[in-house]
Amino acid sequence: MDGSSTGASGKIDLNTASPAALTRFFTALTGDQSKGSRIAAQIVEFRKPKAQGTPGAGSAEARFTTVMQLDQIDGMSPLLFRTALRHVTVRSGRPEPDIEAASPATLRLLNVAPKQAAGKRGLPTGGSMTIRADISAPDGTRFIREALVSLESGNGCPFVIREWRRGDIDSSSAQGAARACLRVRDAAAS
């Protein structure tokens, strides 16, 4: 559990998160502004470079290499540690989590409203489309039905069915024309 999952950009990065983001996050988890601020300050202090023992060696980075090191922060109770693990990473490199990639729980903790989708995903926002149903029965008969649908009807509905069409029925069946569309059995009759 190193926080390197595909959603890492939607998590709080222990190495690069701004002090404000860390404070908001840990205040929300602890319910205490003072404790949240202290934990955030200790995380910022932990990730500062520290001098090496050898002269001329420069400074070594004391960054978090795994989210498990969060347990080394003073004031981190076992319960707080376990709760925070789902929301932190060490790999995103972001000062703030990516709102579009963050989980709803992380967004709630940061007091951020999720972005509203502009339209329904995957559907065009205007014009017309044909929806085709092609069903093969166990006996080899095909049932095909098409609907011409206009999107954004303007009458409060997101669509209007303009026309129903029969598709190219399998003519090898003698009853093909008679079975042009599926009959749905009445649930009360069965």
C-alpha positions in Angstrom: 0.0 0.0 0.0 2.4 2.7 -1.2 -0.2 5.0 -2.7 1.0 4.5 -6.2 -2.3 3.4 -7.5 -3.8 4.8 -10.7 -5.7 7.4 -8.6 -2.6 8.8 -7.0 -3.1 12.2 -8.6 -6.4 12.5 -6.6 -4.7 11.9 -3.3 -2.8 14.1 -0.9 0.9 13.8 -1.7 2.9 13.7 1.5 6.0 15.0 -0.3 4.5 17.9 -2.3 1.1 18.8 -0.8 0.9 22.4 0.3 0.8 23.1 4.0 -2.7 24.5 3.6 -3.9 21.2 1.9 -2.2 19.1 4.6 -3.8 21.2 7.3 -7.3 21.0 5.8 -7.0 17.3 5.4 -5.7 16.5 8.9 -8.1 18.9 10.5 -10.9 17.2 8.8 -9.7 13.7 9.9 -9.0 14.7 13.5 -11.8 17.2 13.9 -9.3 19.5 15.7 -7.8 22.6 13.9 -4.8 22.7 16.3 -4.0 19.0 16.0 -4.4 19.1 12.2 -2.1 22.1 11.9 0.6 20.4 14.1 0.5 17.2 12.1 0.7 19.2 8.8 3.7 21.2 10.2 5.5 17.9 11.2 4.9 16.4 7.8 6.5 19.5 6.1 9.4 19.3 8.6 9.9 15.6 7.9 10.2 16.2 4.1 12.9 18.9 4.5 16.4 17.9 3.4 18.7 17.1 6.3 22.5 17.5 6.3 24.6 14.4 5.8 27.1 13.4 8.4 30.0 13.5 5.9 31.5 16.9 5.1 31.1 18.0 1.5 28.4 15.4 0.8 25.7 18.0 0.5 22.2 17.4 1.8 20.2 14.3 1.6 16.5 14.3 0.9 14.4 13.1 3.7 11.3 12.6 1.7 8.6 10.1 2.3 9.4 7.0 0.2 6.2 5.2 1.3 2.9 6.2 2.9 3.8 3.8 5.7 6.3 6.4 7.0 3.3 8.6 8.0 3.2 6.5 11.1 6.5 8.2 12.2 4.8 11.5 12.5 4.2 12.6 16.1 0.5 12.7 17.0 -0.5 10.0 14.4 -2.6 7.6 16.3 -3.2 4.1 14.9 -6.8 4.9 14.0 -5.8 8.2 12.3 -3.0 6.5 10.4 -5.3 3.8 9.1 -7.9 6.4 8.1 -5.4 8.6 6.3 -3.7 5.8 4.3 -6.6 5.6 1.8 -6.2 9.3 1.0 -2.4 9.8 0.7 0.3 9.0 -1.7 4.0 9.8 -2.2 4.0 9.7 -6.0 1.6 12.3 -7.5 4.0 15.3 -7.2 1.0 17.6 -6.9 0.6 20.4 -4.3 -3.2 19.8 -4.3 -5.1 16.6 -5.3 -6.6 16.5 -8.8 -10.2 17.2 -8.1 -11.3 15.1 -11.1 -9.4 12.1 -9.9 -10.1 12.4 -6.2 -12.5 10.0 -4.5 -15.7 11.5 -3.1 -14.5 10.8 0.4 -11.2 12.8 -0.2 -13.2 15.6 -1.7 -15.5 15.7 1.4 -12.5 15.8 3.7 -11.0 18.7 1.8 -14.4 20.4 1.7 -14.3 20.6 -2.1 -17.5 20.2 -4.2 -17.0 17.7 -7.1 -17.3 19.2 -10.6 -20.7 18.7 -12.2 -20.7 17.0 -15.5 -21.6 19.3 -18.4 -23.8 16.6 -20.0 -24.4 12.9 -19.7 -21.2 11.1 -20.4 -21.2 9.2 -23.7 -24.3 10.7 -25.2 -24.4 13.4 -27.8 -26.1 16.6 -26.6 -28.2 17.3 -29.6 -29.4 16.0 -33.0 -30.8 12.6 -33.8 -29.6 9.0 -33.5 -30.8 5.6 -34.4 -31.0 2.9 -31.8 -31.0 -0.7 -33.1 -31.9 -3.9 -31.3 -30.9 -7.1 -33.1 -31.9 -10.3 -31.2 -31.4 -13.9 -32.3 -33.8 -16.4 -30.9 -32.6 -20.0 -30.1 -34.4 -21.3 -33.2 -32.3 -18.9 -35.4 -34.9 -16.3 -36.0 -33.7 -12.7 -35.8 -35.8 -9.9 -34.5 -34.7 -6.4 -35.4 -36.2 -3.1 -34.3 -34.9 0.4 -34.8 -36.0 3.7 -33.2 -35.2 7.1 -34.6 -34.6 9.3 -31.5 -34.2 13.1 -31.3 -32.2 14.3 -28.4 -33.1 17.5 -26.4 -36.7 17.6 -27.3 -37.4 20.8 -25.4 -40.5 19.5 -23.6 -38.6 18.6 -20.5 -37.6 15.1 -21.7 -34.0 14.4 -22.7 -35.3 12.6 -25.9 -38.3 11.9 -28.1 -38.8 8.8 -30.1 -39.7 10.1 -33.6 -40.2 6.8 -35.5 -40.1 3.0 -34.9 -38.8 0.9 -37.8 -38.7 -2.8 -38.5 -35.3 -3.9 -39.4 -34.2 -6.5 -42.0 -36.1 -9.6 -40.6 -34.6 -12.9 -41.3 -36.7 -14.0 -44.3 -35.7 -17.7 -43.9 -38.4 -17.9 -41.3 -41.9 -18.3 -42.7 -43.2 -16.3 -39.8 -40.5 -13.6 -40.1 -42.9 -10.8 -41.1 -45.4 -11.7 -38.5 -42.7 -11.7 -35.8 -41.2 -8.4 -36.7 -40.9 -7.1 -33.2 -40.6 -8.8 -29.9 -43.8 -9.5 -27.9 -43.3 -9.0 -24.2 -45.4 -11.3 -22.1 -47.6 -9.7 -19.5 -46.1 -10.5 -16.1 -49.6 -10.8 -14.6 -50.6 -13.5 -17.1 -47.7 -15.7 -16.3 
